[in-house]
Amino acid sequence: FLPDDMGGGMLVSEQTGRLLHIAGGKRSIVHDFNDGSPYPEVLFVEGGQAGLFDIKLHPDFAENNMVYISYAAKTDEKRSTLILMRFKLIYGLGKVRLKEGEEIFRAAPARAQAVHYGGRFIFMPDNTIVMTTGDAFHFREEAQKLDNHFGKTIRINDDGSVPADNPFVGEEGA
């Protein structure tokens, strides 16, 4: 939900890749991630699990206007991965828009399966982000290994850097 000085209402993600603003009984497109913009394209498969996922305002949104969005992004014609982007949200002339997009996390390796991405995230009281990554179904056995992002709970700073107090910081292969 947005504050009144940003148009009020709410931001809604459509699995197909569109971010909407709904306010005052009206619906408008904030951004379509499949329109050729400079940001990674959203992978959407009819009846599948890929797409645009979670949206969160930064805890200090009133000061920084930052919004975070997770989604399944195409990496090439056959592969995709989970990414987390952050944007500056702007409001003017009655419209909400994204600008200054920055990718702050990309799950590795990419996969050919368009299922089990995870992608839910939350801000912690220290402004770090905790995000789940899916196991891509066929790679569920990889979840116990530290050399990949399959089936993990990831903790990052709000700029995408790794917190110094994460459990496996400095551990070879992690």
Phi and psi in degrees as GROMACS dihedral restraints (atoms count N, CA, C in turn):
[ dihedral_restraints ]
;  ai    aj    ak    al  type     phi  dphi    fc
    3     4     5     6     1  -100.0    20    10
    4     5     6     7     1   149.1    20    10
    6     7     8     9     1   -68.7    20    10
    7     8     9    10     1   161.8    20    10
    9    10    11    12     1   -58.4    20    10
   10    11    12    13     1   -35.9    20    10
   12    13    14    15     1   -71.5    20    10
   13    14    15    16     1    -6.1    20    10
   15    16    17    18     1  -112.1    20    10
   16    17    18    19     1    20.1    20    10
   18    19    20    21     1    96.9    20    10
   19    20    21    22     1    -3.2    20    10
   21    22    23    24     1    60.6    20    10
   22    23    24    25     1  -161.6    20    10
   24    25    26    27     1    69.2    20    10
   25    26    27    28     1  -154.0    20    10
   27    28    29    30     1  -141.3    20    10
   28    29    30    31     1   158.0    20    10
   30    31    32    33     1   -95.9    20    10
   31    32    33    34     1   137.3    20    10
   33    34    35    36     1  -132.8    20    10
   34    35    36    37     1   133.0    20    10
   36    37    38    39     1   -95.3    20    10
   37    38    39    40     1   137.7    20    10
   39    40    41    42     1  -103.6    20    10
   40    41    42    43     1   134.5    20    10
   42    43    44    45     1   -53.2    20    10
   43    44    45    46     1   -32.6    20    10
   45    46    47    48     1   -66.2    20    10
   46    47    48    49     1   -16.5    20    10
   48    49    50    51     1   121.3    20    10
   49    50    51    52     1     5.1    20    10
   51    52    53    54     1  -100.7    20    10
   52    53    54    55     1   137.3    20    10
   54    55    56    57     1  -102.9    20    10
   55    56    57    58     1   125.0    20    10
   57    58    59    60     1  -110.9    20    10
   58    59    60    61     1   154.4    20    10
   60    61    62    63     1  -117.0    20    10
   61    62    63    64     1   123.4    20    10
   63    64    65    66     1  -118.3    20    10
   64    65    66    67     1   118.5    20    10
   66    67    68    69     1  -155.9    20    10
   67    68    69    70     1   142.2    20    10
   69    70    71    72     1    57.2    20    10
   70    71    72    73     1    32.2    20    10
   72    73    74    75     1    77.7    20    10
   73    74    75    76     1     6.4    20    10
   75    76    77    78     1  -116.5    20    10
   76    77    78    79     1   148.1    20    10
   78    79    80    81     1  -119.5    20    10
   79    80    81    82     1   128.6    20    10
   81    82    83    84     1  -134.1    20    10
   82    83    84    85     1   152.2    20    10
   84    85    86    87     1   -84.0    20    10
   85    86    87    88     1   120.8    20    10
   87    88    89    90     1   -78.9    20    10
   88    89    90    91     1   -46.5    20    10
   90    91    92    93     1  -159.8    20    10
   91    92    93    94     1   141.4    20    10
   93    94    95    96     1  -112.9    20    10
   94    95    96    97     1   112.4    20    10
   96    97    98    99     1   -72.5    20    10
   97    98    99   100     1    -0.5    20    10
   99   100   101   102     1  -114.4    20    10
  100   101   102   103     1    23.5    20    10
  102   103   104   105     1  -100.7    20    10
  103   104   105   106     1    12.0    20    10
  105   106   107   108     1    89.2    20    10
  106   107   108   109     1    12.8    20    10
  108   109   110   111     1   -67.1    20    10
  109   110   111   112     1   169.7    20    10
  111   112   113   114     1   -73.0    20    10
  112   113   114   115     1    -2.9    20    10
  114   115   116   117     1   -90.4    20    10
  115   116   117   118     1   154.5    20    10
  117   118   119   120     1   -54.4    20    10
  118   119   120   121     1   140.4    20    10
  120   121   122   123     1   -74.8    20    10
  121   122   123   124     1   143.3    20    10
  123   124   125   126     1   -77.4    20    10
  124   125   126   127     1   135.2    20    10
  126   127   128   129     1   -88.0    20    10
  127   128   129   130     1   125.5    20    10
  129   130   131   132     1  -130.9    20    10
  130   131   132   133     1   129.0    20    10
  132   133   134   135     1  -124.2    20    10
  133   134   135   136     1   120.3    20    10
  135   136   137   138     1   -49.8    20    10
  136   137   138   139     1   125.4    20    10
  138   139   140   141     1    77.7    20    10
  139   140   141   142     1     3.2    20    10
  141   142   143   144     1   -97.7    20    10
  142   143   144   145     1  -169.8    20    10
  144   145   146   147     1  -107.6    20    10
  145   146   147   148     1    -4.9    20    10
  147   148   149   150     1   -78.9    20    10
  148   149   150   151     1   164.0    20    10
  150   151   152   153     1   143.0    20    10
  151   152   153   154     1  -164.8    20    10
  153   154   155   156     1   -82.2    20    10
  154   155   156   157     1   129.5    20    10
  156   157   158   159     1  -107.3    20    10
  157   158   159   160     1  -103.1    20    10
  159   160   161   162     1   -96.7    20    10
  160   161   162   163     1   152.1    20    10
  162   163   164   165     1  -133.9    20    10
  163   164   165   166     1   132.9    20    10
  165   166   167   168     1  -141.4    20    10
  166   167   168   169     1   140.4    20    10
  168   169   170   171     1   -82.1    20    10
  169   170   171   172     1   142.5    20    10
  171   172   173   174     1   -60.7    20    10
  172   173   174   175     1   144.6    20    10
  174   175   176   177     1   -55.0    20    10
  175   176   177   178     1   -27.8    20    10
  177   178   179   180     1  -101.6    20    10
  178   179   180   181     1    33.7    20    10
  180   181   182   183     1   -54.6    20    10
  181   182   183   184     1   -37.5    20    10
  183   184   185   186     1   -59.7    20    10
  184   185   186   187     1   -27.3    20    10
  186   187   188   189     1   -97.4    20    10
  187   188   189   190     1   -33.2    20    10
  189   190   191   192     1  -116.8    20    10
  190   191   192   193     1    -9.5    20    10
  192   193   194   195     1    55.0    20    10
  193   194   195   196     1    29.2    20    10
  195   196   197   198     1   -90.5    20    10
  196   197   198   199     1   137.2    20    10
  198   199   200   201     1  -128.6    20    10
  199   200   201   202     1   142.6    20    10
  201   202   203   204     1  -117.3    20    10
  202   203   204   205     1   138.6    20    10
  204   205   206   207     1  -138.2    20    10
  205   206   207   208     1   130.3    20    10
  207   208   209   210     1  -107.3    20    10
  208   209   210   211     1   146.7    20    10
  210   211   212   213     1  -164.8    20    10
  211   212   213   214     1   164.6    20    10
  213   214   215   216     1   -82.1    20    10
  214   215   216   217     1   117.1    20    10
  216   217   218   219     1  -109.7    20    10
  217   218   219   220     1   139.4    20    10
  219   220   221   222     1   -69.0    20    10
  220   221   222   223     1   134.7    20    10
  222   223   224   225     1  -106.5    20    10
  223   224   225   226     1   -27.4    20    10
  225   226   227   228     1  -161.7    20    10
  226   227   228   229     1  -166.2    20    10
  228   229   230   231     1   -67.1    20    10
  229   230   231   232     1   -22.7    20    10
  231   232   233   234     1  -118.9    20    10
  232   233   234   235     1    -8.6    20    10
  234   235   236   237     1  -127.3    20    10
  235   236   237   238     1   159.8    20    10
  237   238   239   240     1  -152.1    20    10
  238   239   240   241     1   171.5    20    10
  240   241   242   243     1  -158.4    20    10
  241   242   243   244     1   166.5    20    10
  243   244   245   246     1   -82.4    20    10
  244   245   246   247     1   132.0    20    10
  246   247   248   249     1  -129.6    20    10
  247   248   249   250     1   159.8    20    10
  249   250   251   252     1  -124.9    20    10
  250   251   252   253     1   124.6    20    10
  252   253   254   255     1  -115.0    20    10
  253   254   255   256     1   153.3    20    10
  255   256   257   258     1  -126.3    20    10
  256   257   258   259     1   147.5    20    10
  258   259   260   261     1  -139.0    20    10
  259   260   261   262     1   158.6    20    10
  261   262   263   264     1   -89.9    20    10
  262   263   264   265     1   129.1    20    10
  264   265   266   267     1   -96.8    20    10
  265   266   267   268     1   127.7    20    10
  267   268   269   270     1  -120.6    20    10
  268   269   270   271     1   153.9    20    10
  270   271   272   273     1  -135.3    20    10
  271   272   273   274     1   127.6    20    10
  273   274   275   276     1  -166.6    20    10
  274   275   276   277     1   146.3    20    10
  276   277   278   279     1    54.1    20    10
  277   278   279   280     1    35.2    20    10
  279   280   281   282     1    76.1    20    10
  280   281   282   283     1    10.3    20    10
  282   283   284   285     1  -124.6    20    10
  283   284   285   286     1   143.9    20    10
  285   286   287   288     1   -99.4    20    10
  286   287   288   289     1   134.5    20    10
  288   289   290   291     1  -139.2    20    10
  289   290   291   292     1   157.9    20    10
  291   292   293   294     1  -100.1    20    10
  292   293   294   295     1   145.6    20    10
  294   295   296   297     1  -150.0    20    10
  295   296   297   298     1   168.7    20    10
  297   298   299   300     1    54.0    20    10
  298   299   300   301     1    47.1    20    10
  300   301   302   303     1   -67.7    20    10
  301   302   303   304     1   139.6    20    10
  303   304   305   306     1  -142.5    20    10
  304   305   306   307     1   126.8    20    10
  306   307   308   309     1   -78.2    20    10
  307   308   309   310     1   122.6    20    10
  309   310   311   312     1  -111.2    20    10
  310   311   312   313     1   -10.3    20    10
  312   313   314   315     1  -152.6    20    10
  313   314   315   316     1   139.6    20    10
  315   316   317   318     1  -138.3    20    10
  316   317   318   319     1   118.5    20    10
  318   319   320   321     1   -68.0    20    10
  319   320   321   322     1   140.2    20    10
  321   322   323   324     1  -131.9    20    10
  322   323   324   325     1   143.1    20    10
  324   325   326   327     1   -81.9    20    10
  325   326   327   328     1   168.6    20    10
  327   328   329   330     1   -70.1    20    10
  328   329   330   331     1   165.9    20    10
  330   331   332   333     1  -139.4    20    10
  331   332   333   334     1   161.5    20    10
  333   334   335   336     1   -91.4    20    10
  334   335   336   337     1   -19.0    20    10
  336   337   338   339     1   -80.3    20    10
  337   338   339   340     1   132.8    20    10
  339   340   341   342     1   -98.0    20    10
  340   341   342   343     1    44.4    20    10
  342   343   344   345     1  -139.7    20    10
  343   344   345   346     1   162.6    20    10
  345   346   347   348     1    54.8    20    10
  346   347   348   349     1    61.2    20    10
  348   349   350   351     1   -88.8    20    10
  349   350   351   352     1   -28.6    20    10
  351   352   353   354     1    76.9    20    10
  352   353   354   355     1  -130.3    20    10
  354   355   356   357     1   101.5    20    10
  355   356   357   358     1    -5.9    20    10
  357   358   359   360     1   -78.6    20    10
  358   359   360   361     1   143.5    20    10
  360   361   362   363     1  -147.6    20    10
  361   362   363   364     1   162.6    20    10
  363   364   365   366     1  -147.8    20    10
  364   365   366   367     1   147.8    20    10
  366   367   368   369     1   -86.2    20    10
  367   368   369   370     1   135.3    20    10
  369   370   371   372     1   -90.0    20    10
  370   371   372   373     1   166.8    20    10
  372   373   374   375     1   -57.1    20    10
  373   374   375   376     1   -26.3    20    10
  375   376   377   378     1   -89.2    20    10
  376   377   378   379     1    12.2    20    10
  378   379   380   381     1    68.8    20    10
  379   380   381   382     1    11.2    20    10
  381   382   383   384     1   -77.9    20    10
  382   383   384   385     1   162.7    20    10
  384   385   386   387     1  -113.6    20    10
  385   386   387   388     1   132.9    20    10
  387   388   389   390     1  -111.9    20    10
  388   389   390   391     1   124.4    20    10
  390   391   392   393     1  -133.3    20    10
  391   392   393   394     1   139.9    20    10
  393   394   395   396     1   -90.6    20    10
  394   395   396   397     1   144.6    20    10
  396   397   398   399     1  -119.6    20    10
  397   398   399   400     1   140.1    20    10
  399   400   401   402     1   -79.9    20    10
  400   401   402   403     1   169.5    20    10
  402   403   404   405     1   -94.0    20    10
  403   404   405   406     1     2.9    20    10
  405   406   407   408     1    58.8    20    10
  406   407   408   409     1    19.2    20    10
  408   409   410   411     1    63.8    20    10
  409   410   411   412     1   -66.3    20    10
  411   412   413   414     1   -71.9    20    10
  412   413   414   415     1   -10.3    20    10
  414   415   416   417     1  -113.8    20    10
  415   416   417   418     1    22.0    20    10
  417   418   419   420     1   -60.6    20    10
  418   419   420   421     1   -29.0    20    10
  420   421   422   423     1   -69.5    20    10
  421   422   423   424     1   -18.7    20    10
  423   424   425   426     1   -77.0    20    10
  424   425   426   427     1   -11.9    20    10
  426   427   428   429     1   -60.8    20    10
  427   428   429   430     1   -26.6    20    10
  429   430   431   432     1   -83.7    20    10
  430   431   432   433     1    -8.6    20    10
  432   433   434   435     1   -94.0    20    10
  433   434   435   436     1   143.8    20    10
  435   436   437   438     1   -90.3    20    10
  436   437   438   439     1    -1.3    20    10
  438   439   440   441     1   -92.9    20    10
  439   440   441   442     1    15.3    20    10
  441   442   443   444     1  -150.6    20    10
  442   443   444   445     1   174.9    20    10
  444   445   446   447     1  -105.2    20    10
  445   446   447   448     1     9.4    20    10
  447   448   449   450     1   -68.7    20    10
  448   449   450   451     1   125.5    20    10
  450   451   452   453     1    63.2    20    10
  451   452   453   454     1    43.2    20    10
  453   454   455   456     1  -117.8    20    10
  454   455   456   457     1   164.6    20    10
  456   457   458   459     1  -110.5    20    10
  457   458   459   460     1   114.9    20    10
  459   460   461   462     1  -100.6    20    10
  460   461   462   463     1   136.5    20    10
  462   463   464   465     1  -120.4    20    10
  463   464   465   466     1   123.6    20    10
  465   466   467   468     1  -134.3    20    10
  466   467   468   469     1   161.0    20    10
  468   469   470   471     1   -73.6    20    10
  469   470   471   472     1   165.3    20    10
  471   472   473   474     1   -67.0    20    10
  472   473   474   475     1    -9.3    20    10
  474   475   476   477     1  -101.4    20    10
  475   476   477   478     1     2.2    20    10
  477   478   479   480     1    96.1    20    10
  478   479   480   481     1    -9.7    20    10
  480   481   482   483     1   -73.2    20    10
  481   482   483   484     1   165.0    20    10
  483   484   485   486     1   -91.6    20    10
  484   485   486   487     1   125.8    20    10
  486   487   488   489     1   -61.7    20    10
  487   488   489   490     1   138.3    20    10
  489   490   491   492     1   -62.0    20    10
  490   491   492   493     1   -24.7    20    10
  492   493   494   495     1   -97.9    20    10
  493   494   495   496     1    15.1    20    10
  495   496   497   498     1   -64.6    20    10
  496   497   498   499     1   149.0    20    10
  498   499   500   501     1   -60.9    20    10
  499   500   501   502     1   -31.8    20    10
  501   502   503   504     1  -112.0    20    10
  502   503   504   505     1    19.6    20    10
  504   505   506   507     1   -63.1    20    10
  505   506   507   508     1   130.0    20    10
  507   508   509   510     1    84.2    20    10
  508   509   510   511     1    -6.5    20    10
  510   511   512   513     1   -80.7    20    10
  511   512   513   514     1   124.5    20    10
  513   514   515   516     1   -59.2    20    10
  514   515   516   517     1   134.9    20    10
  516   517   518   519     1    85.4    20    10
  517   518   519   520     1    -7.0    20    10
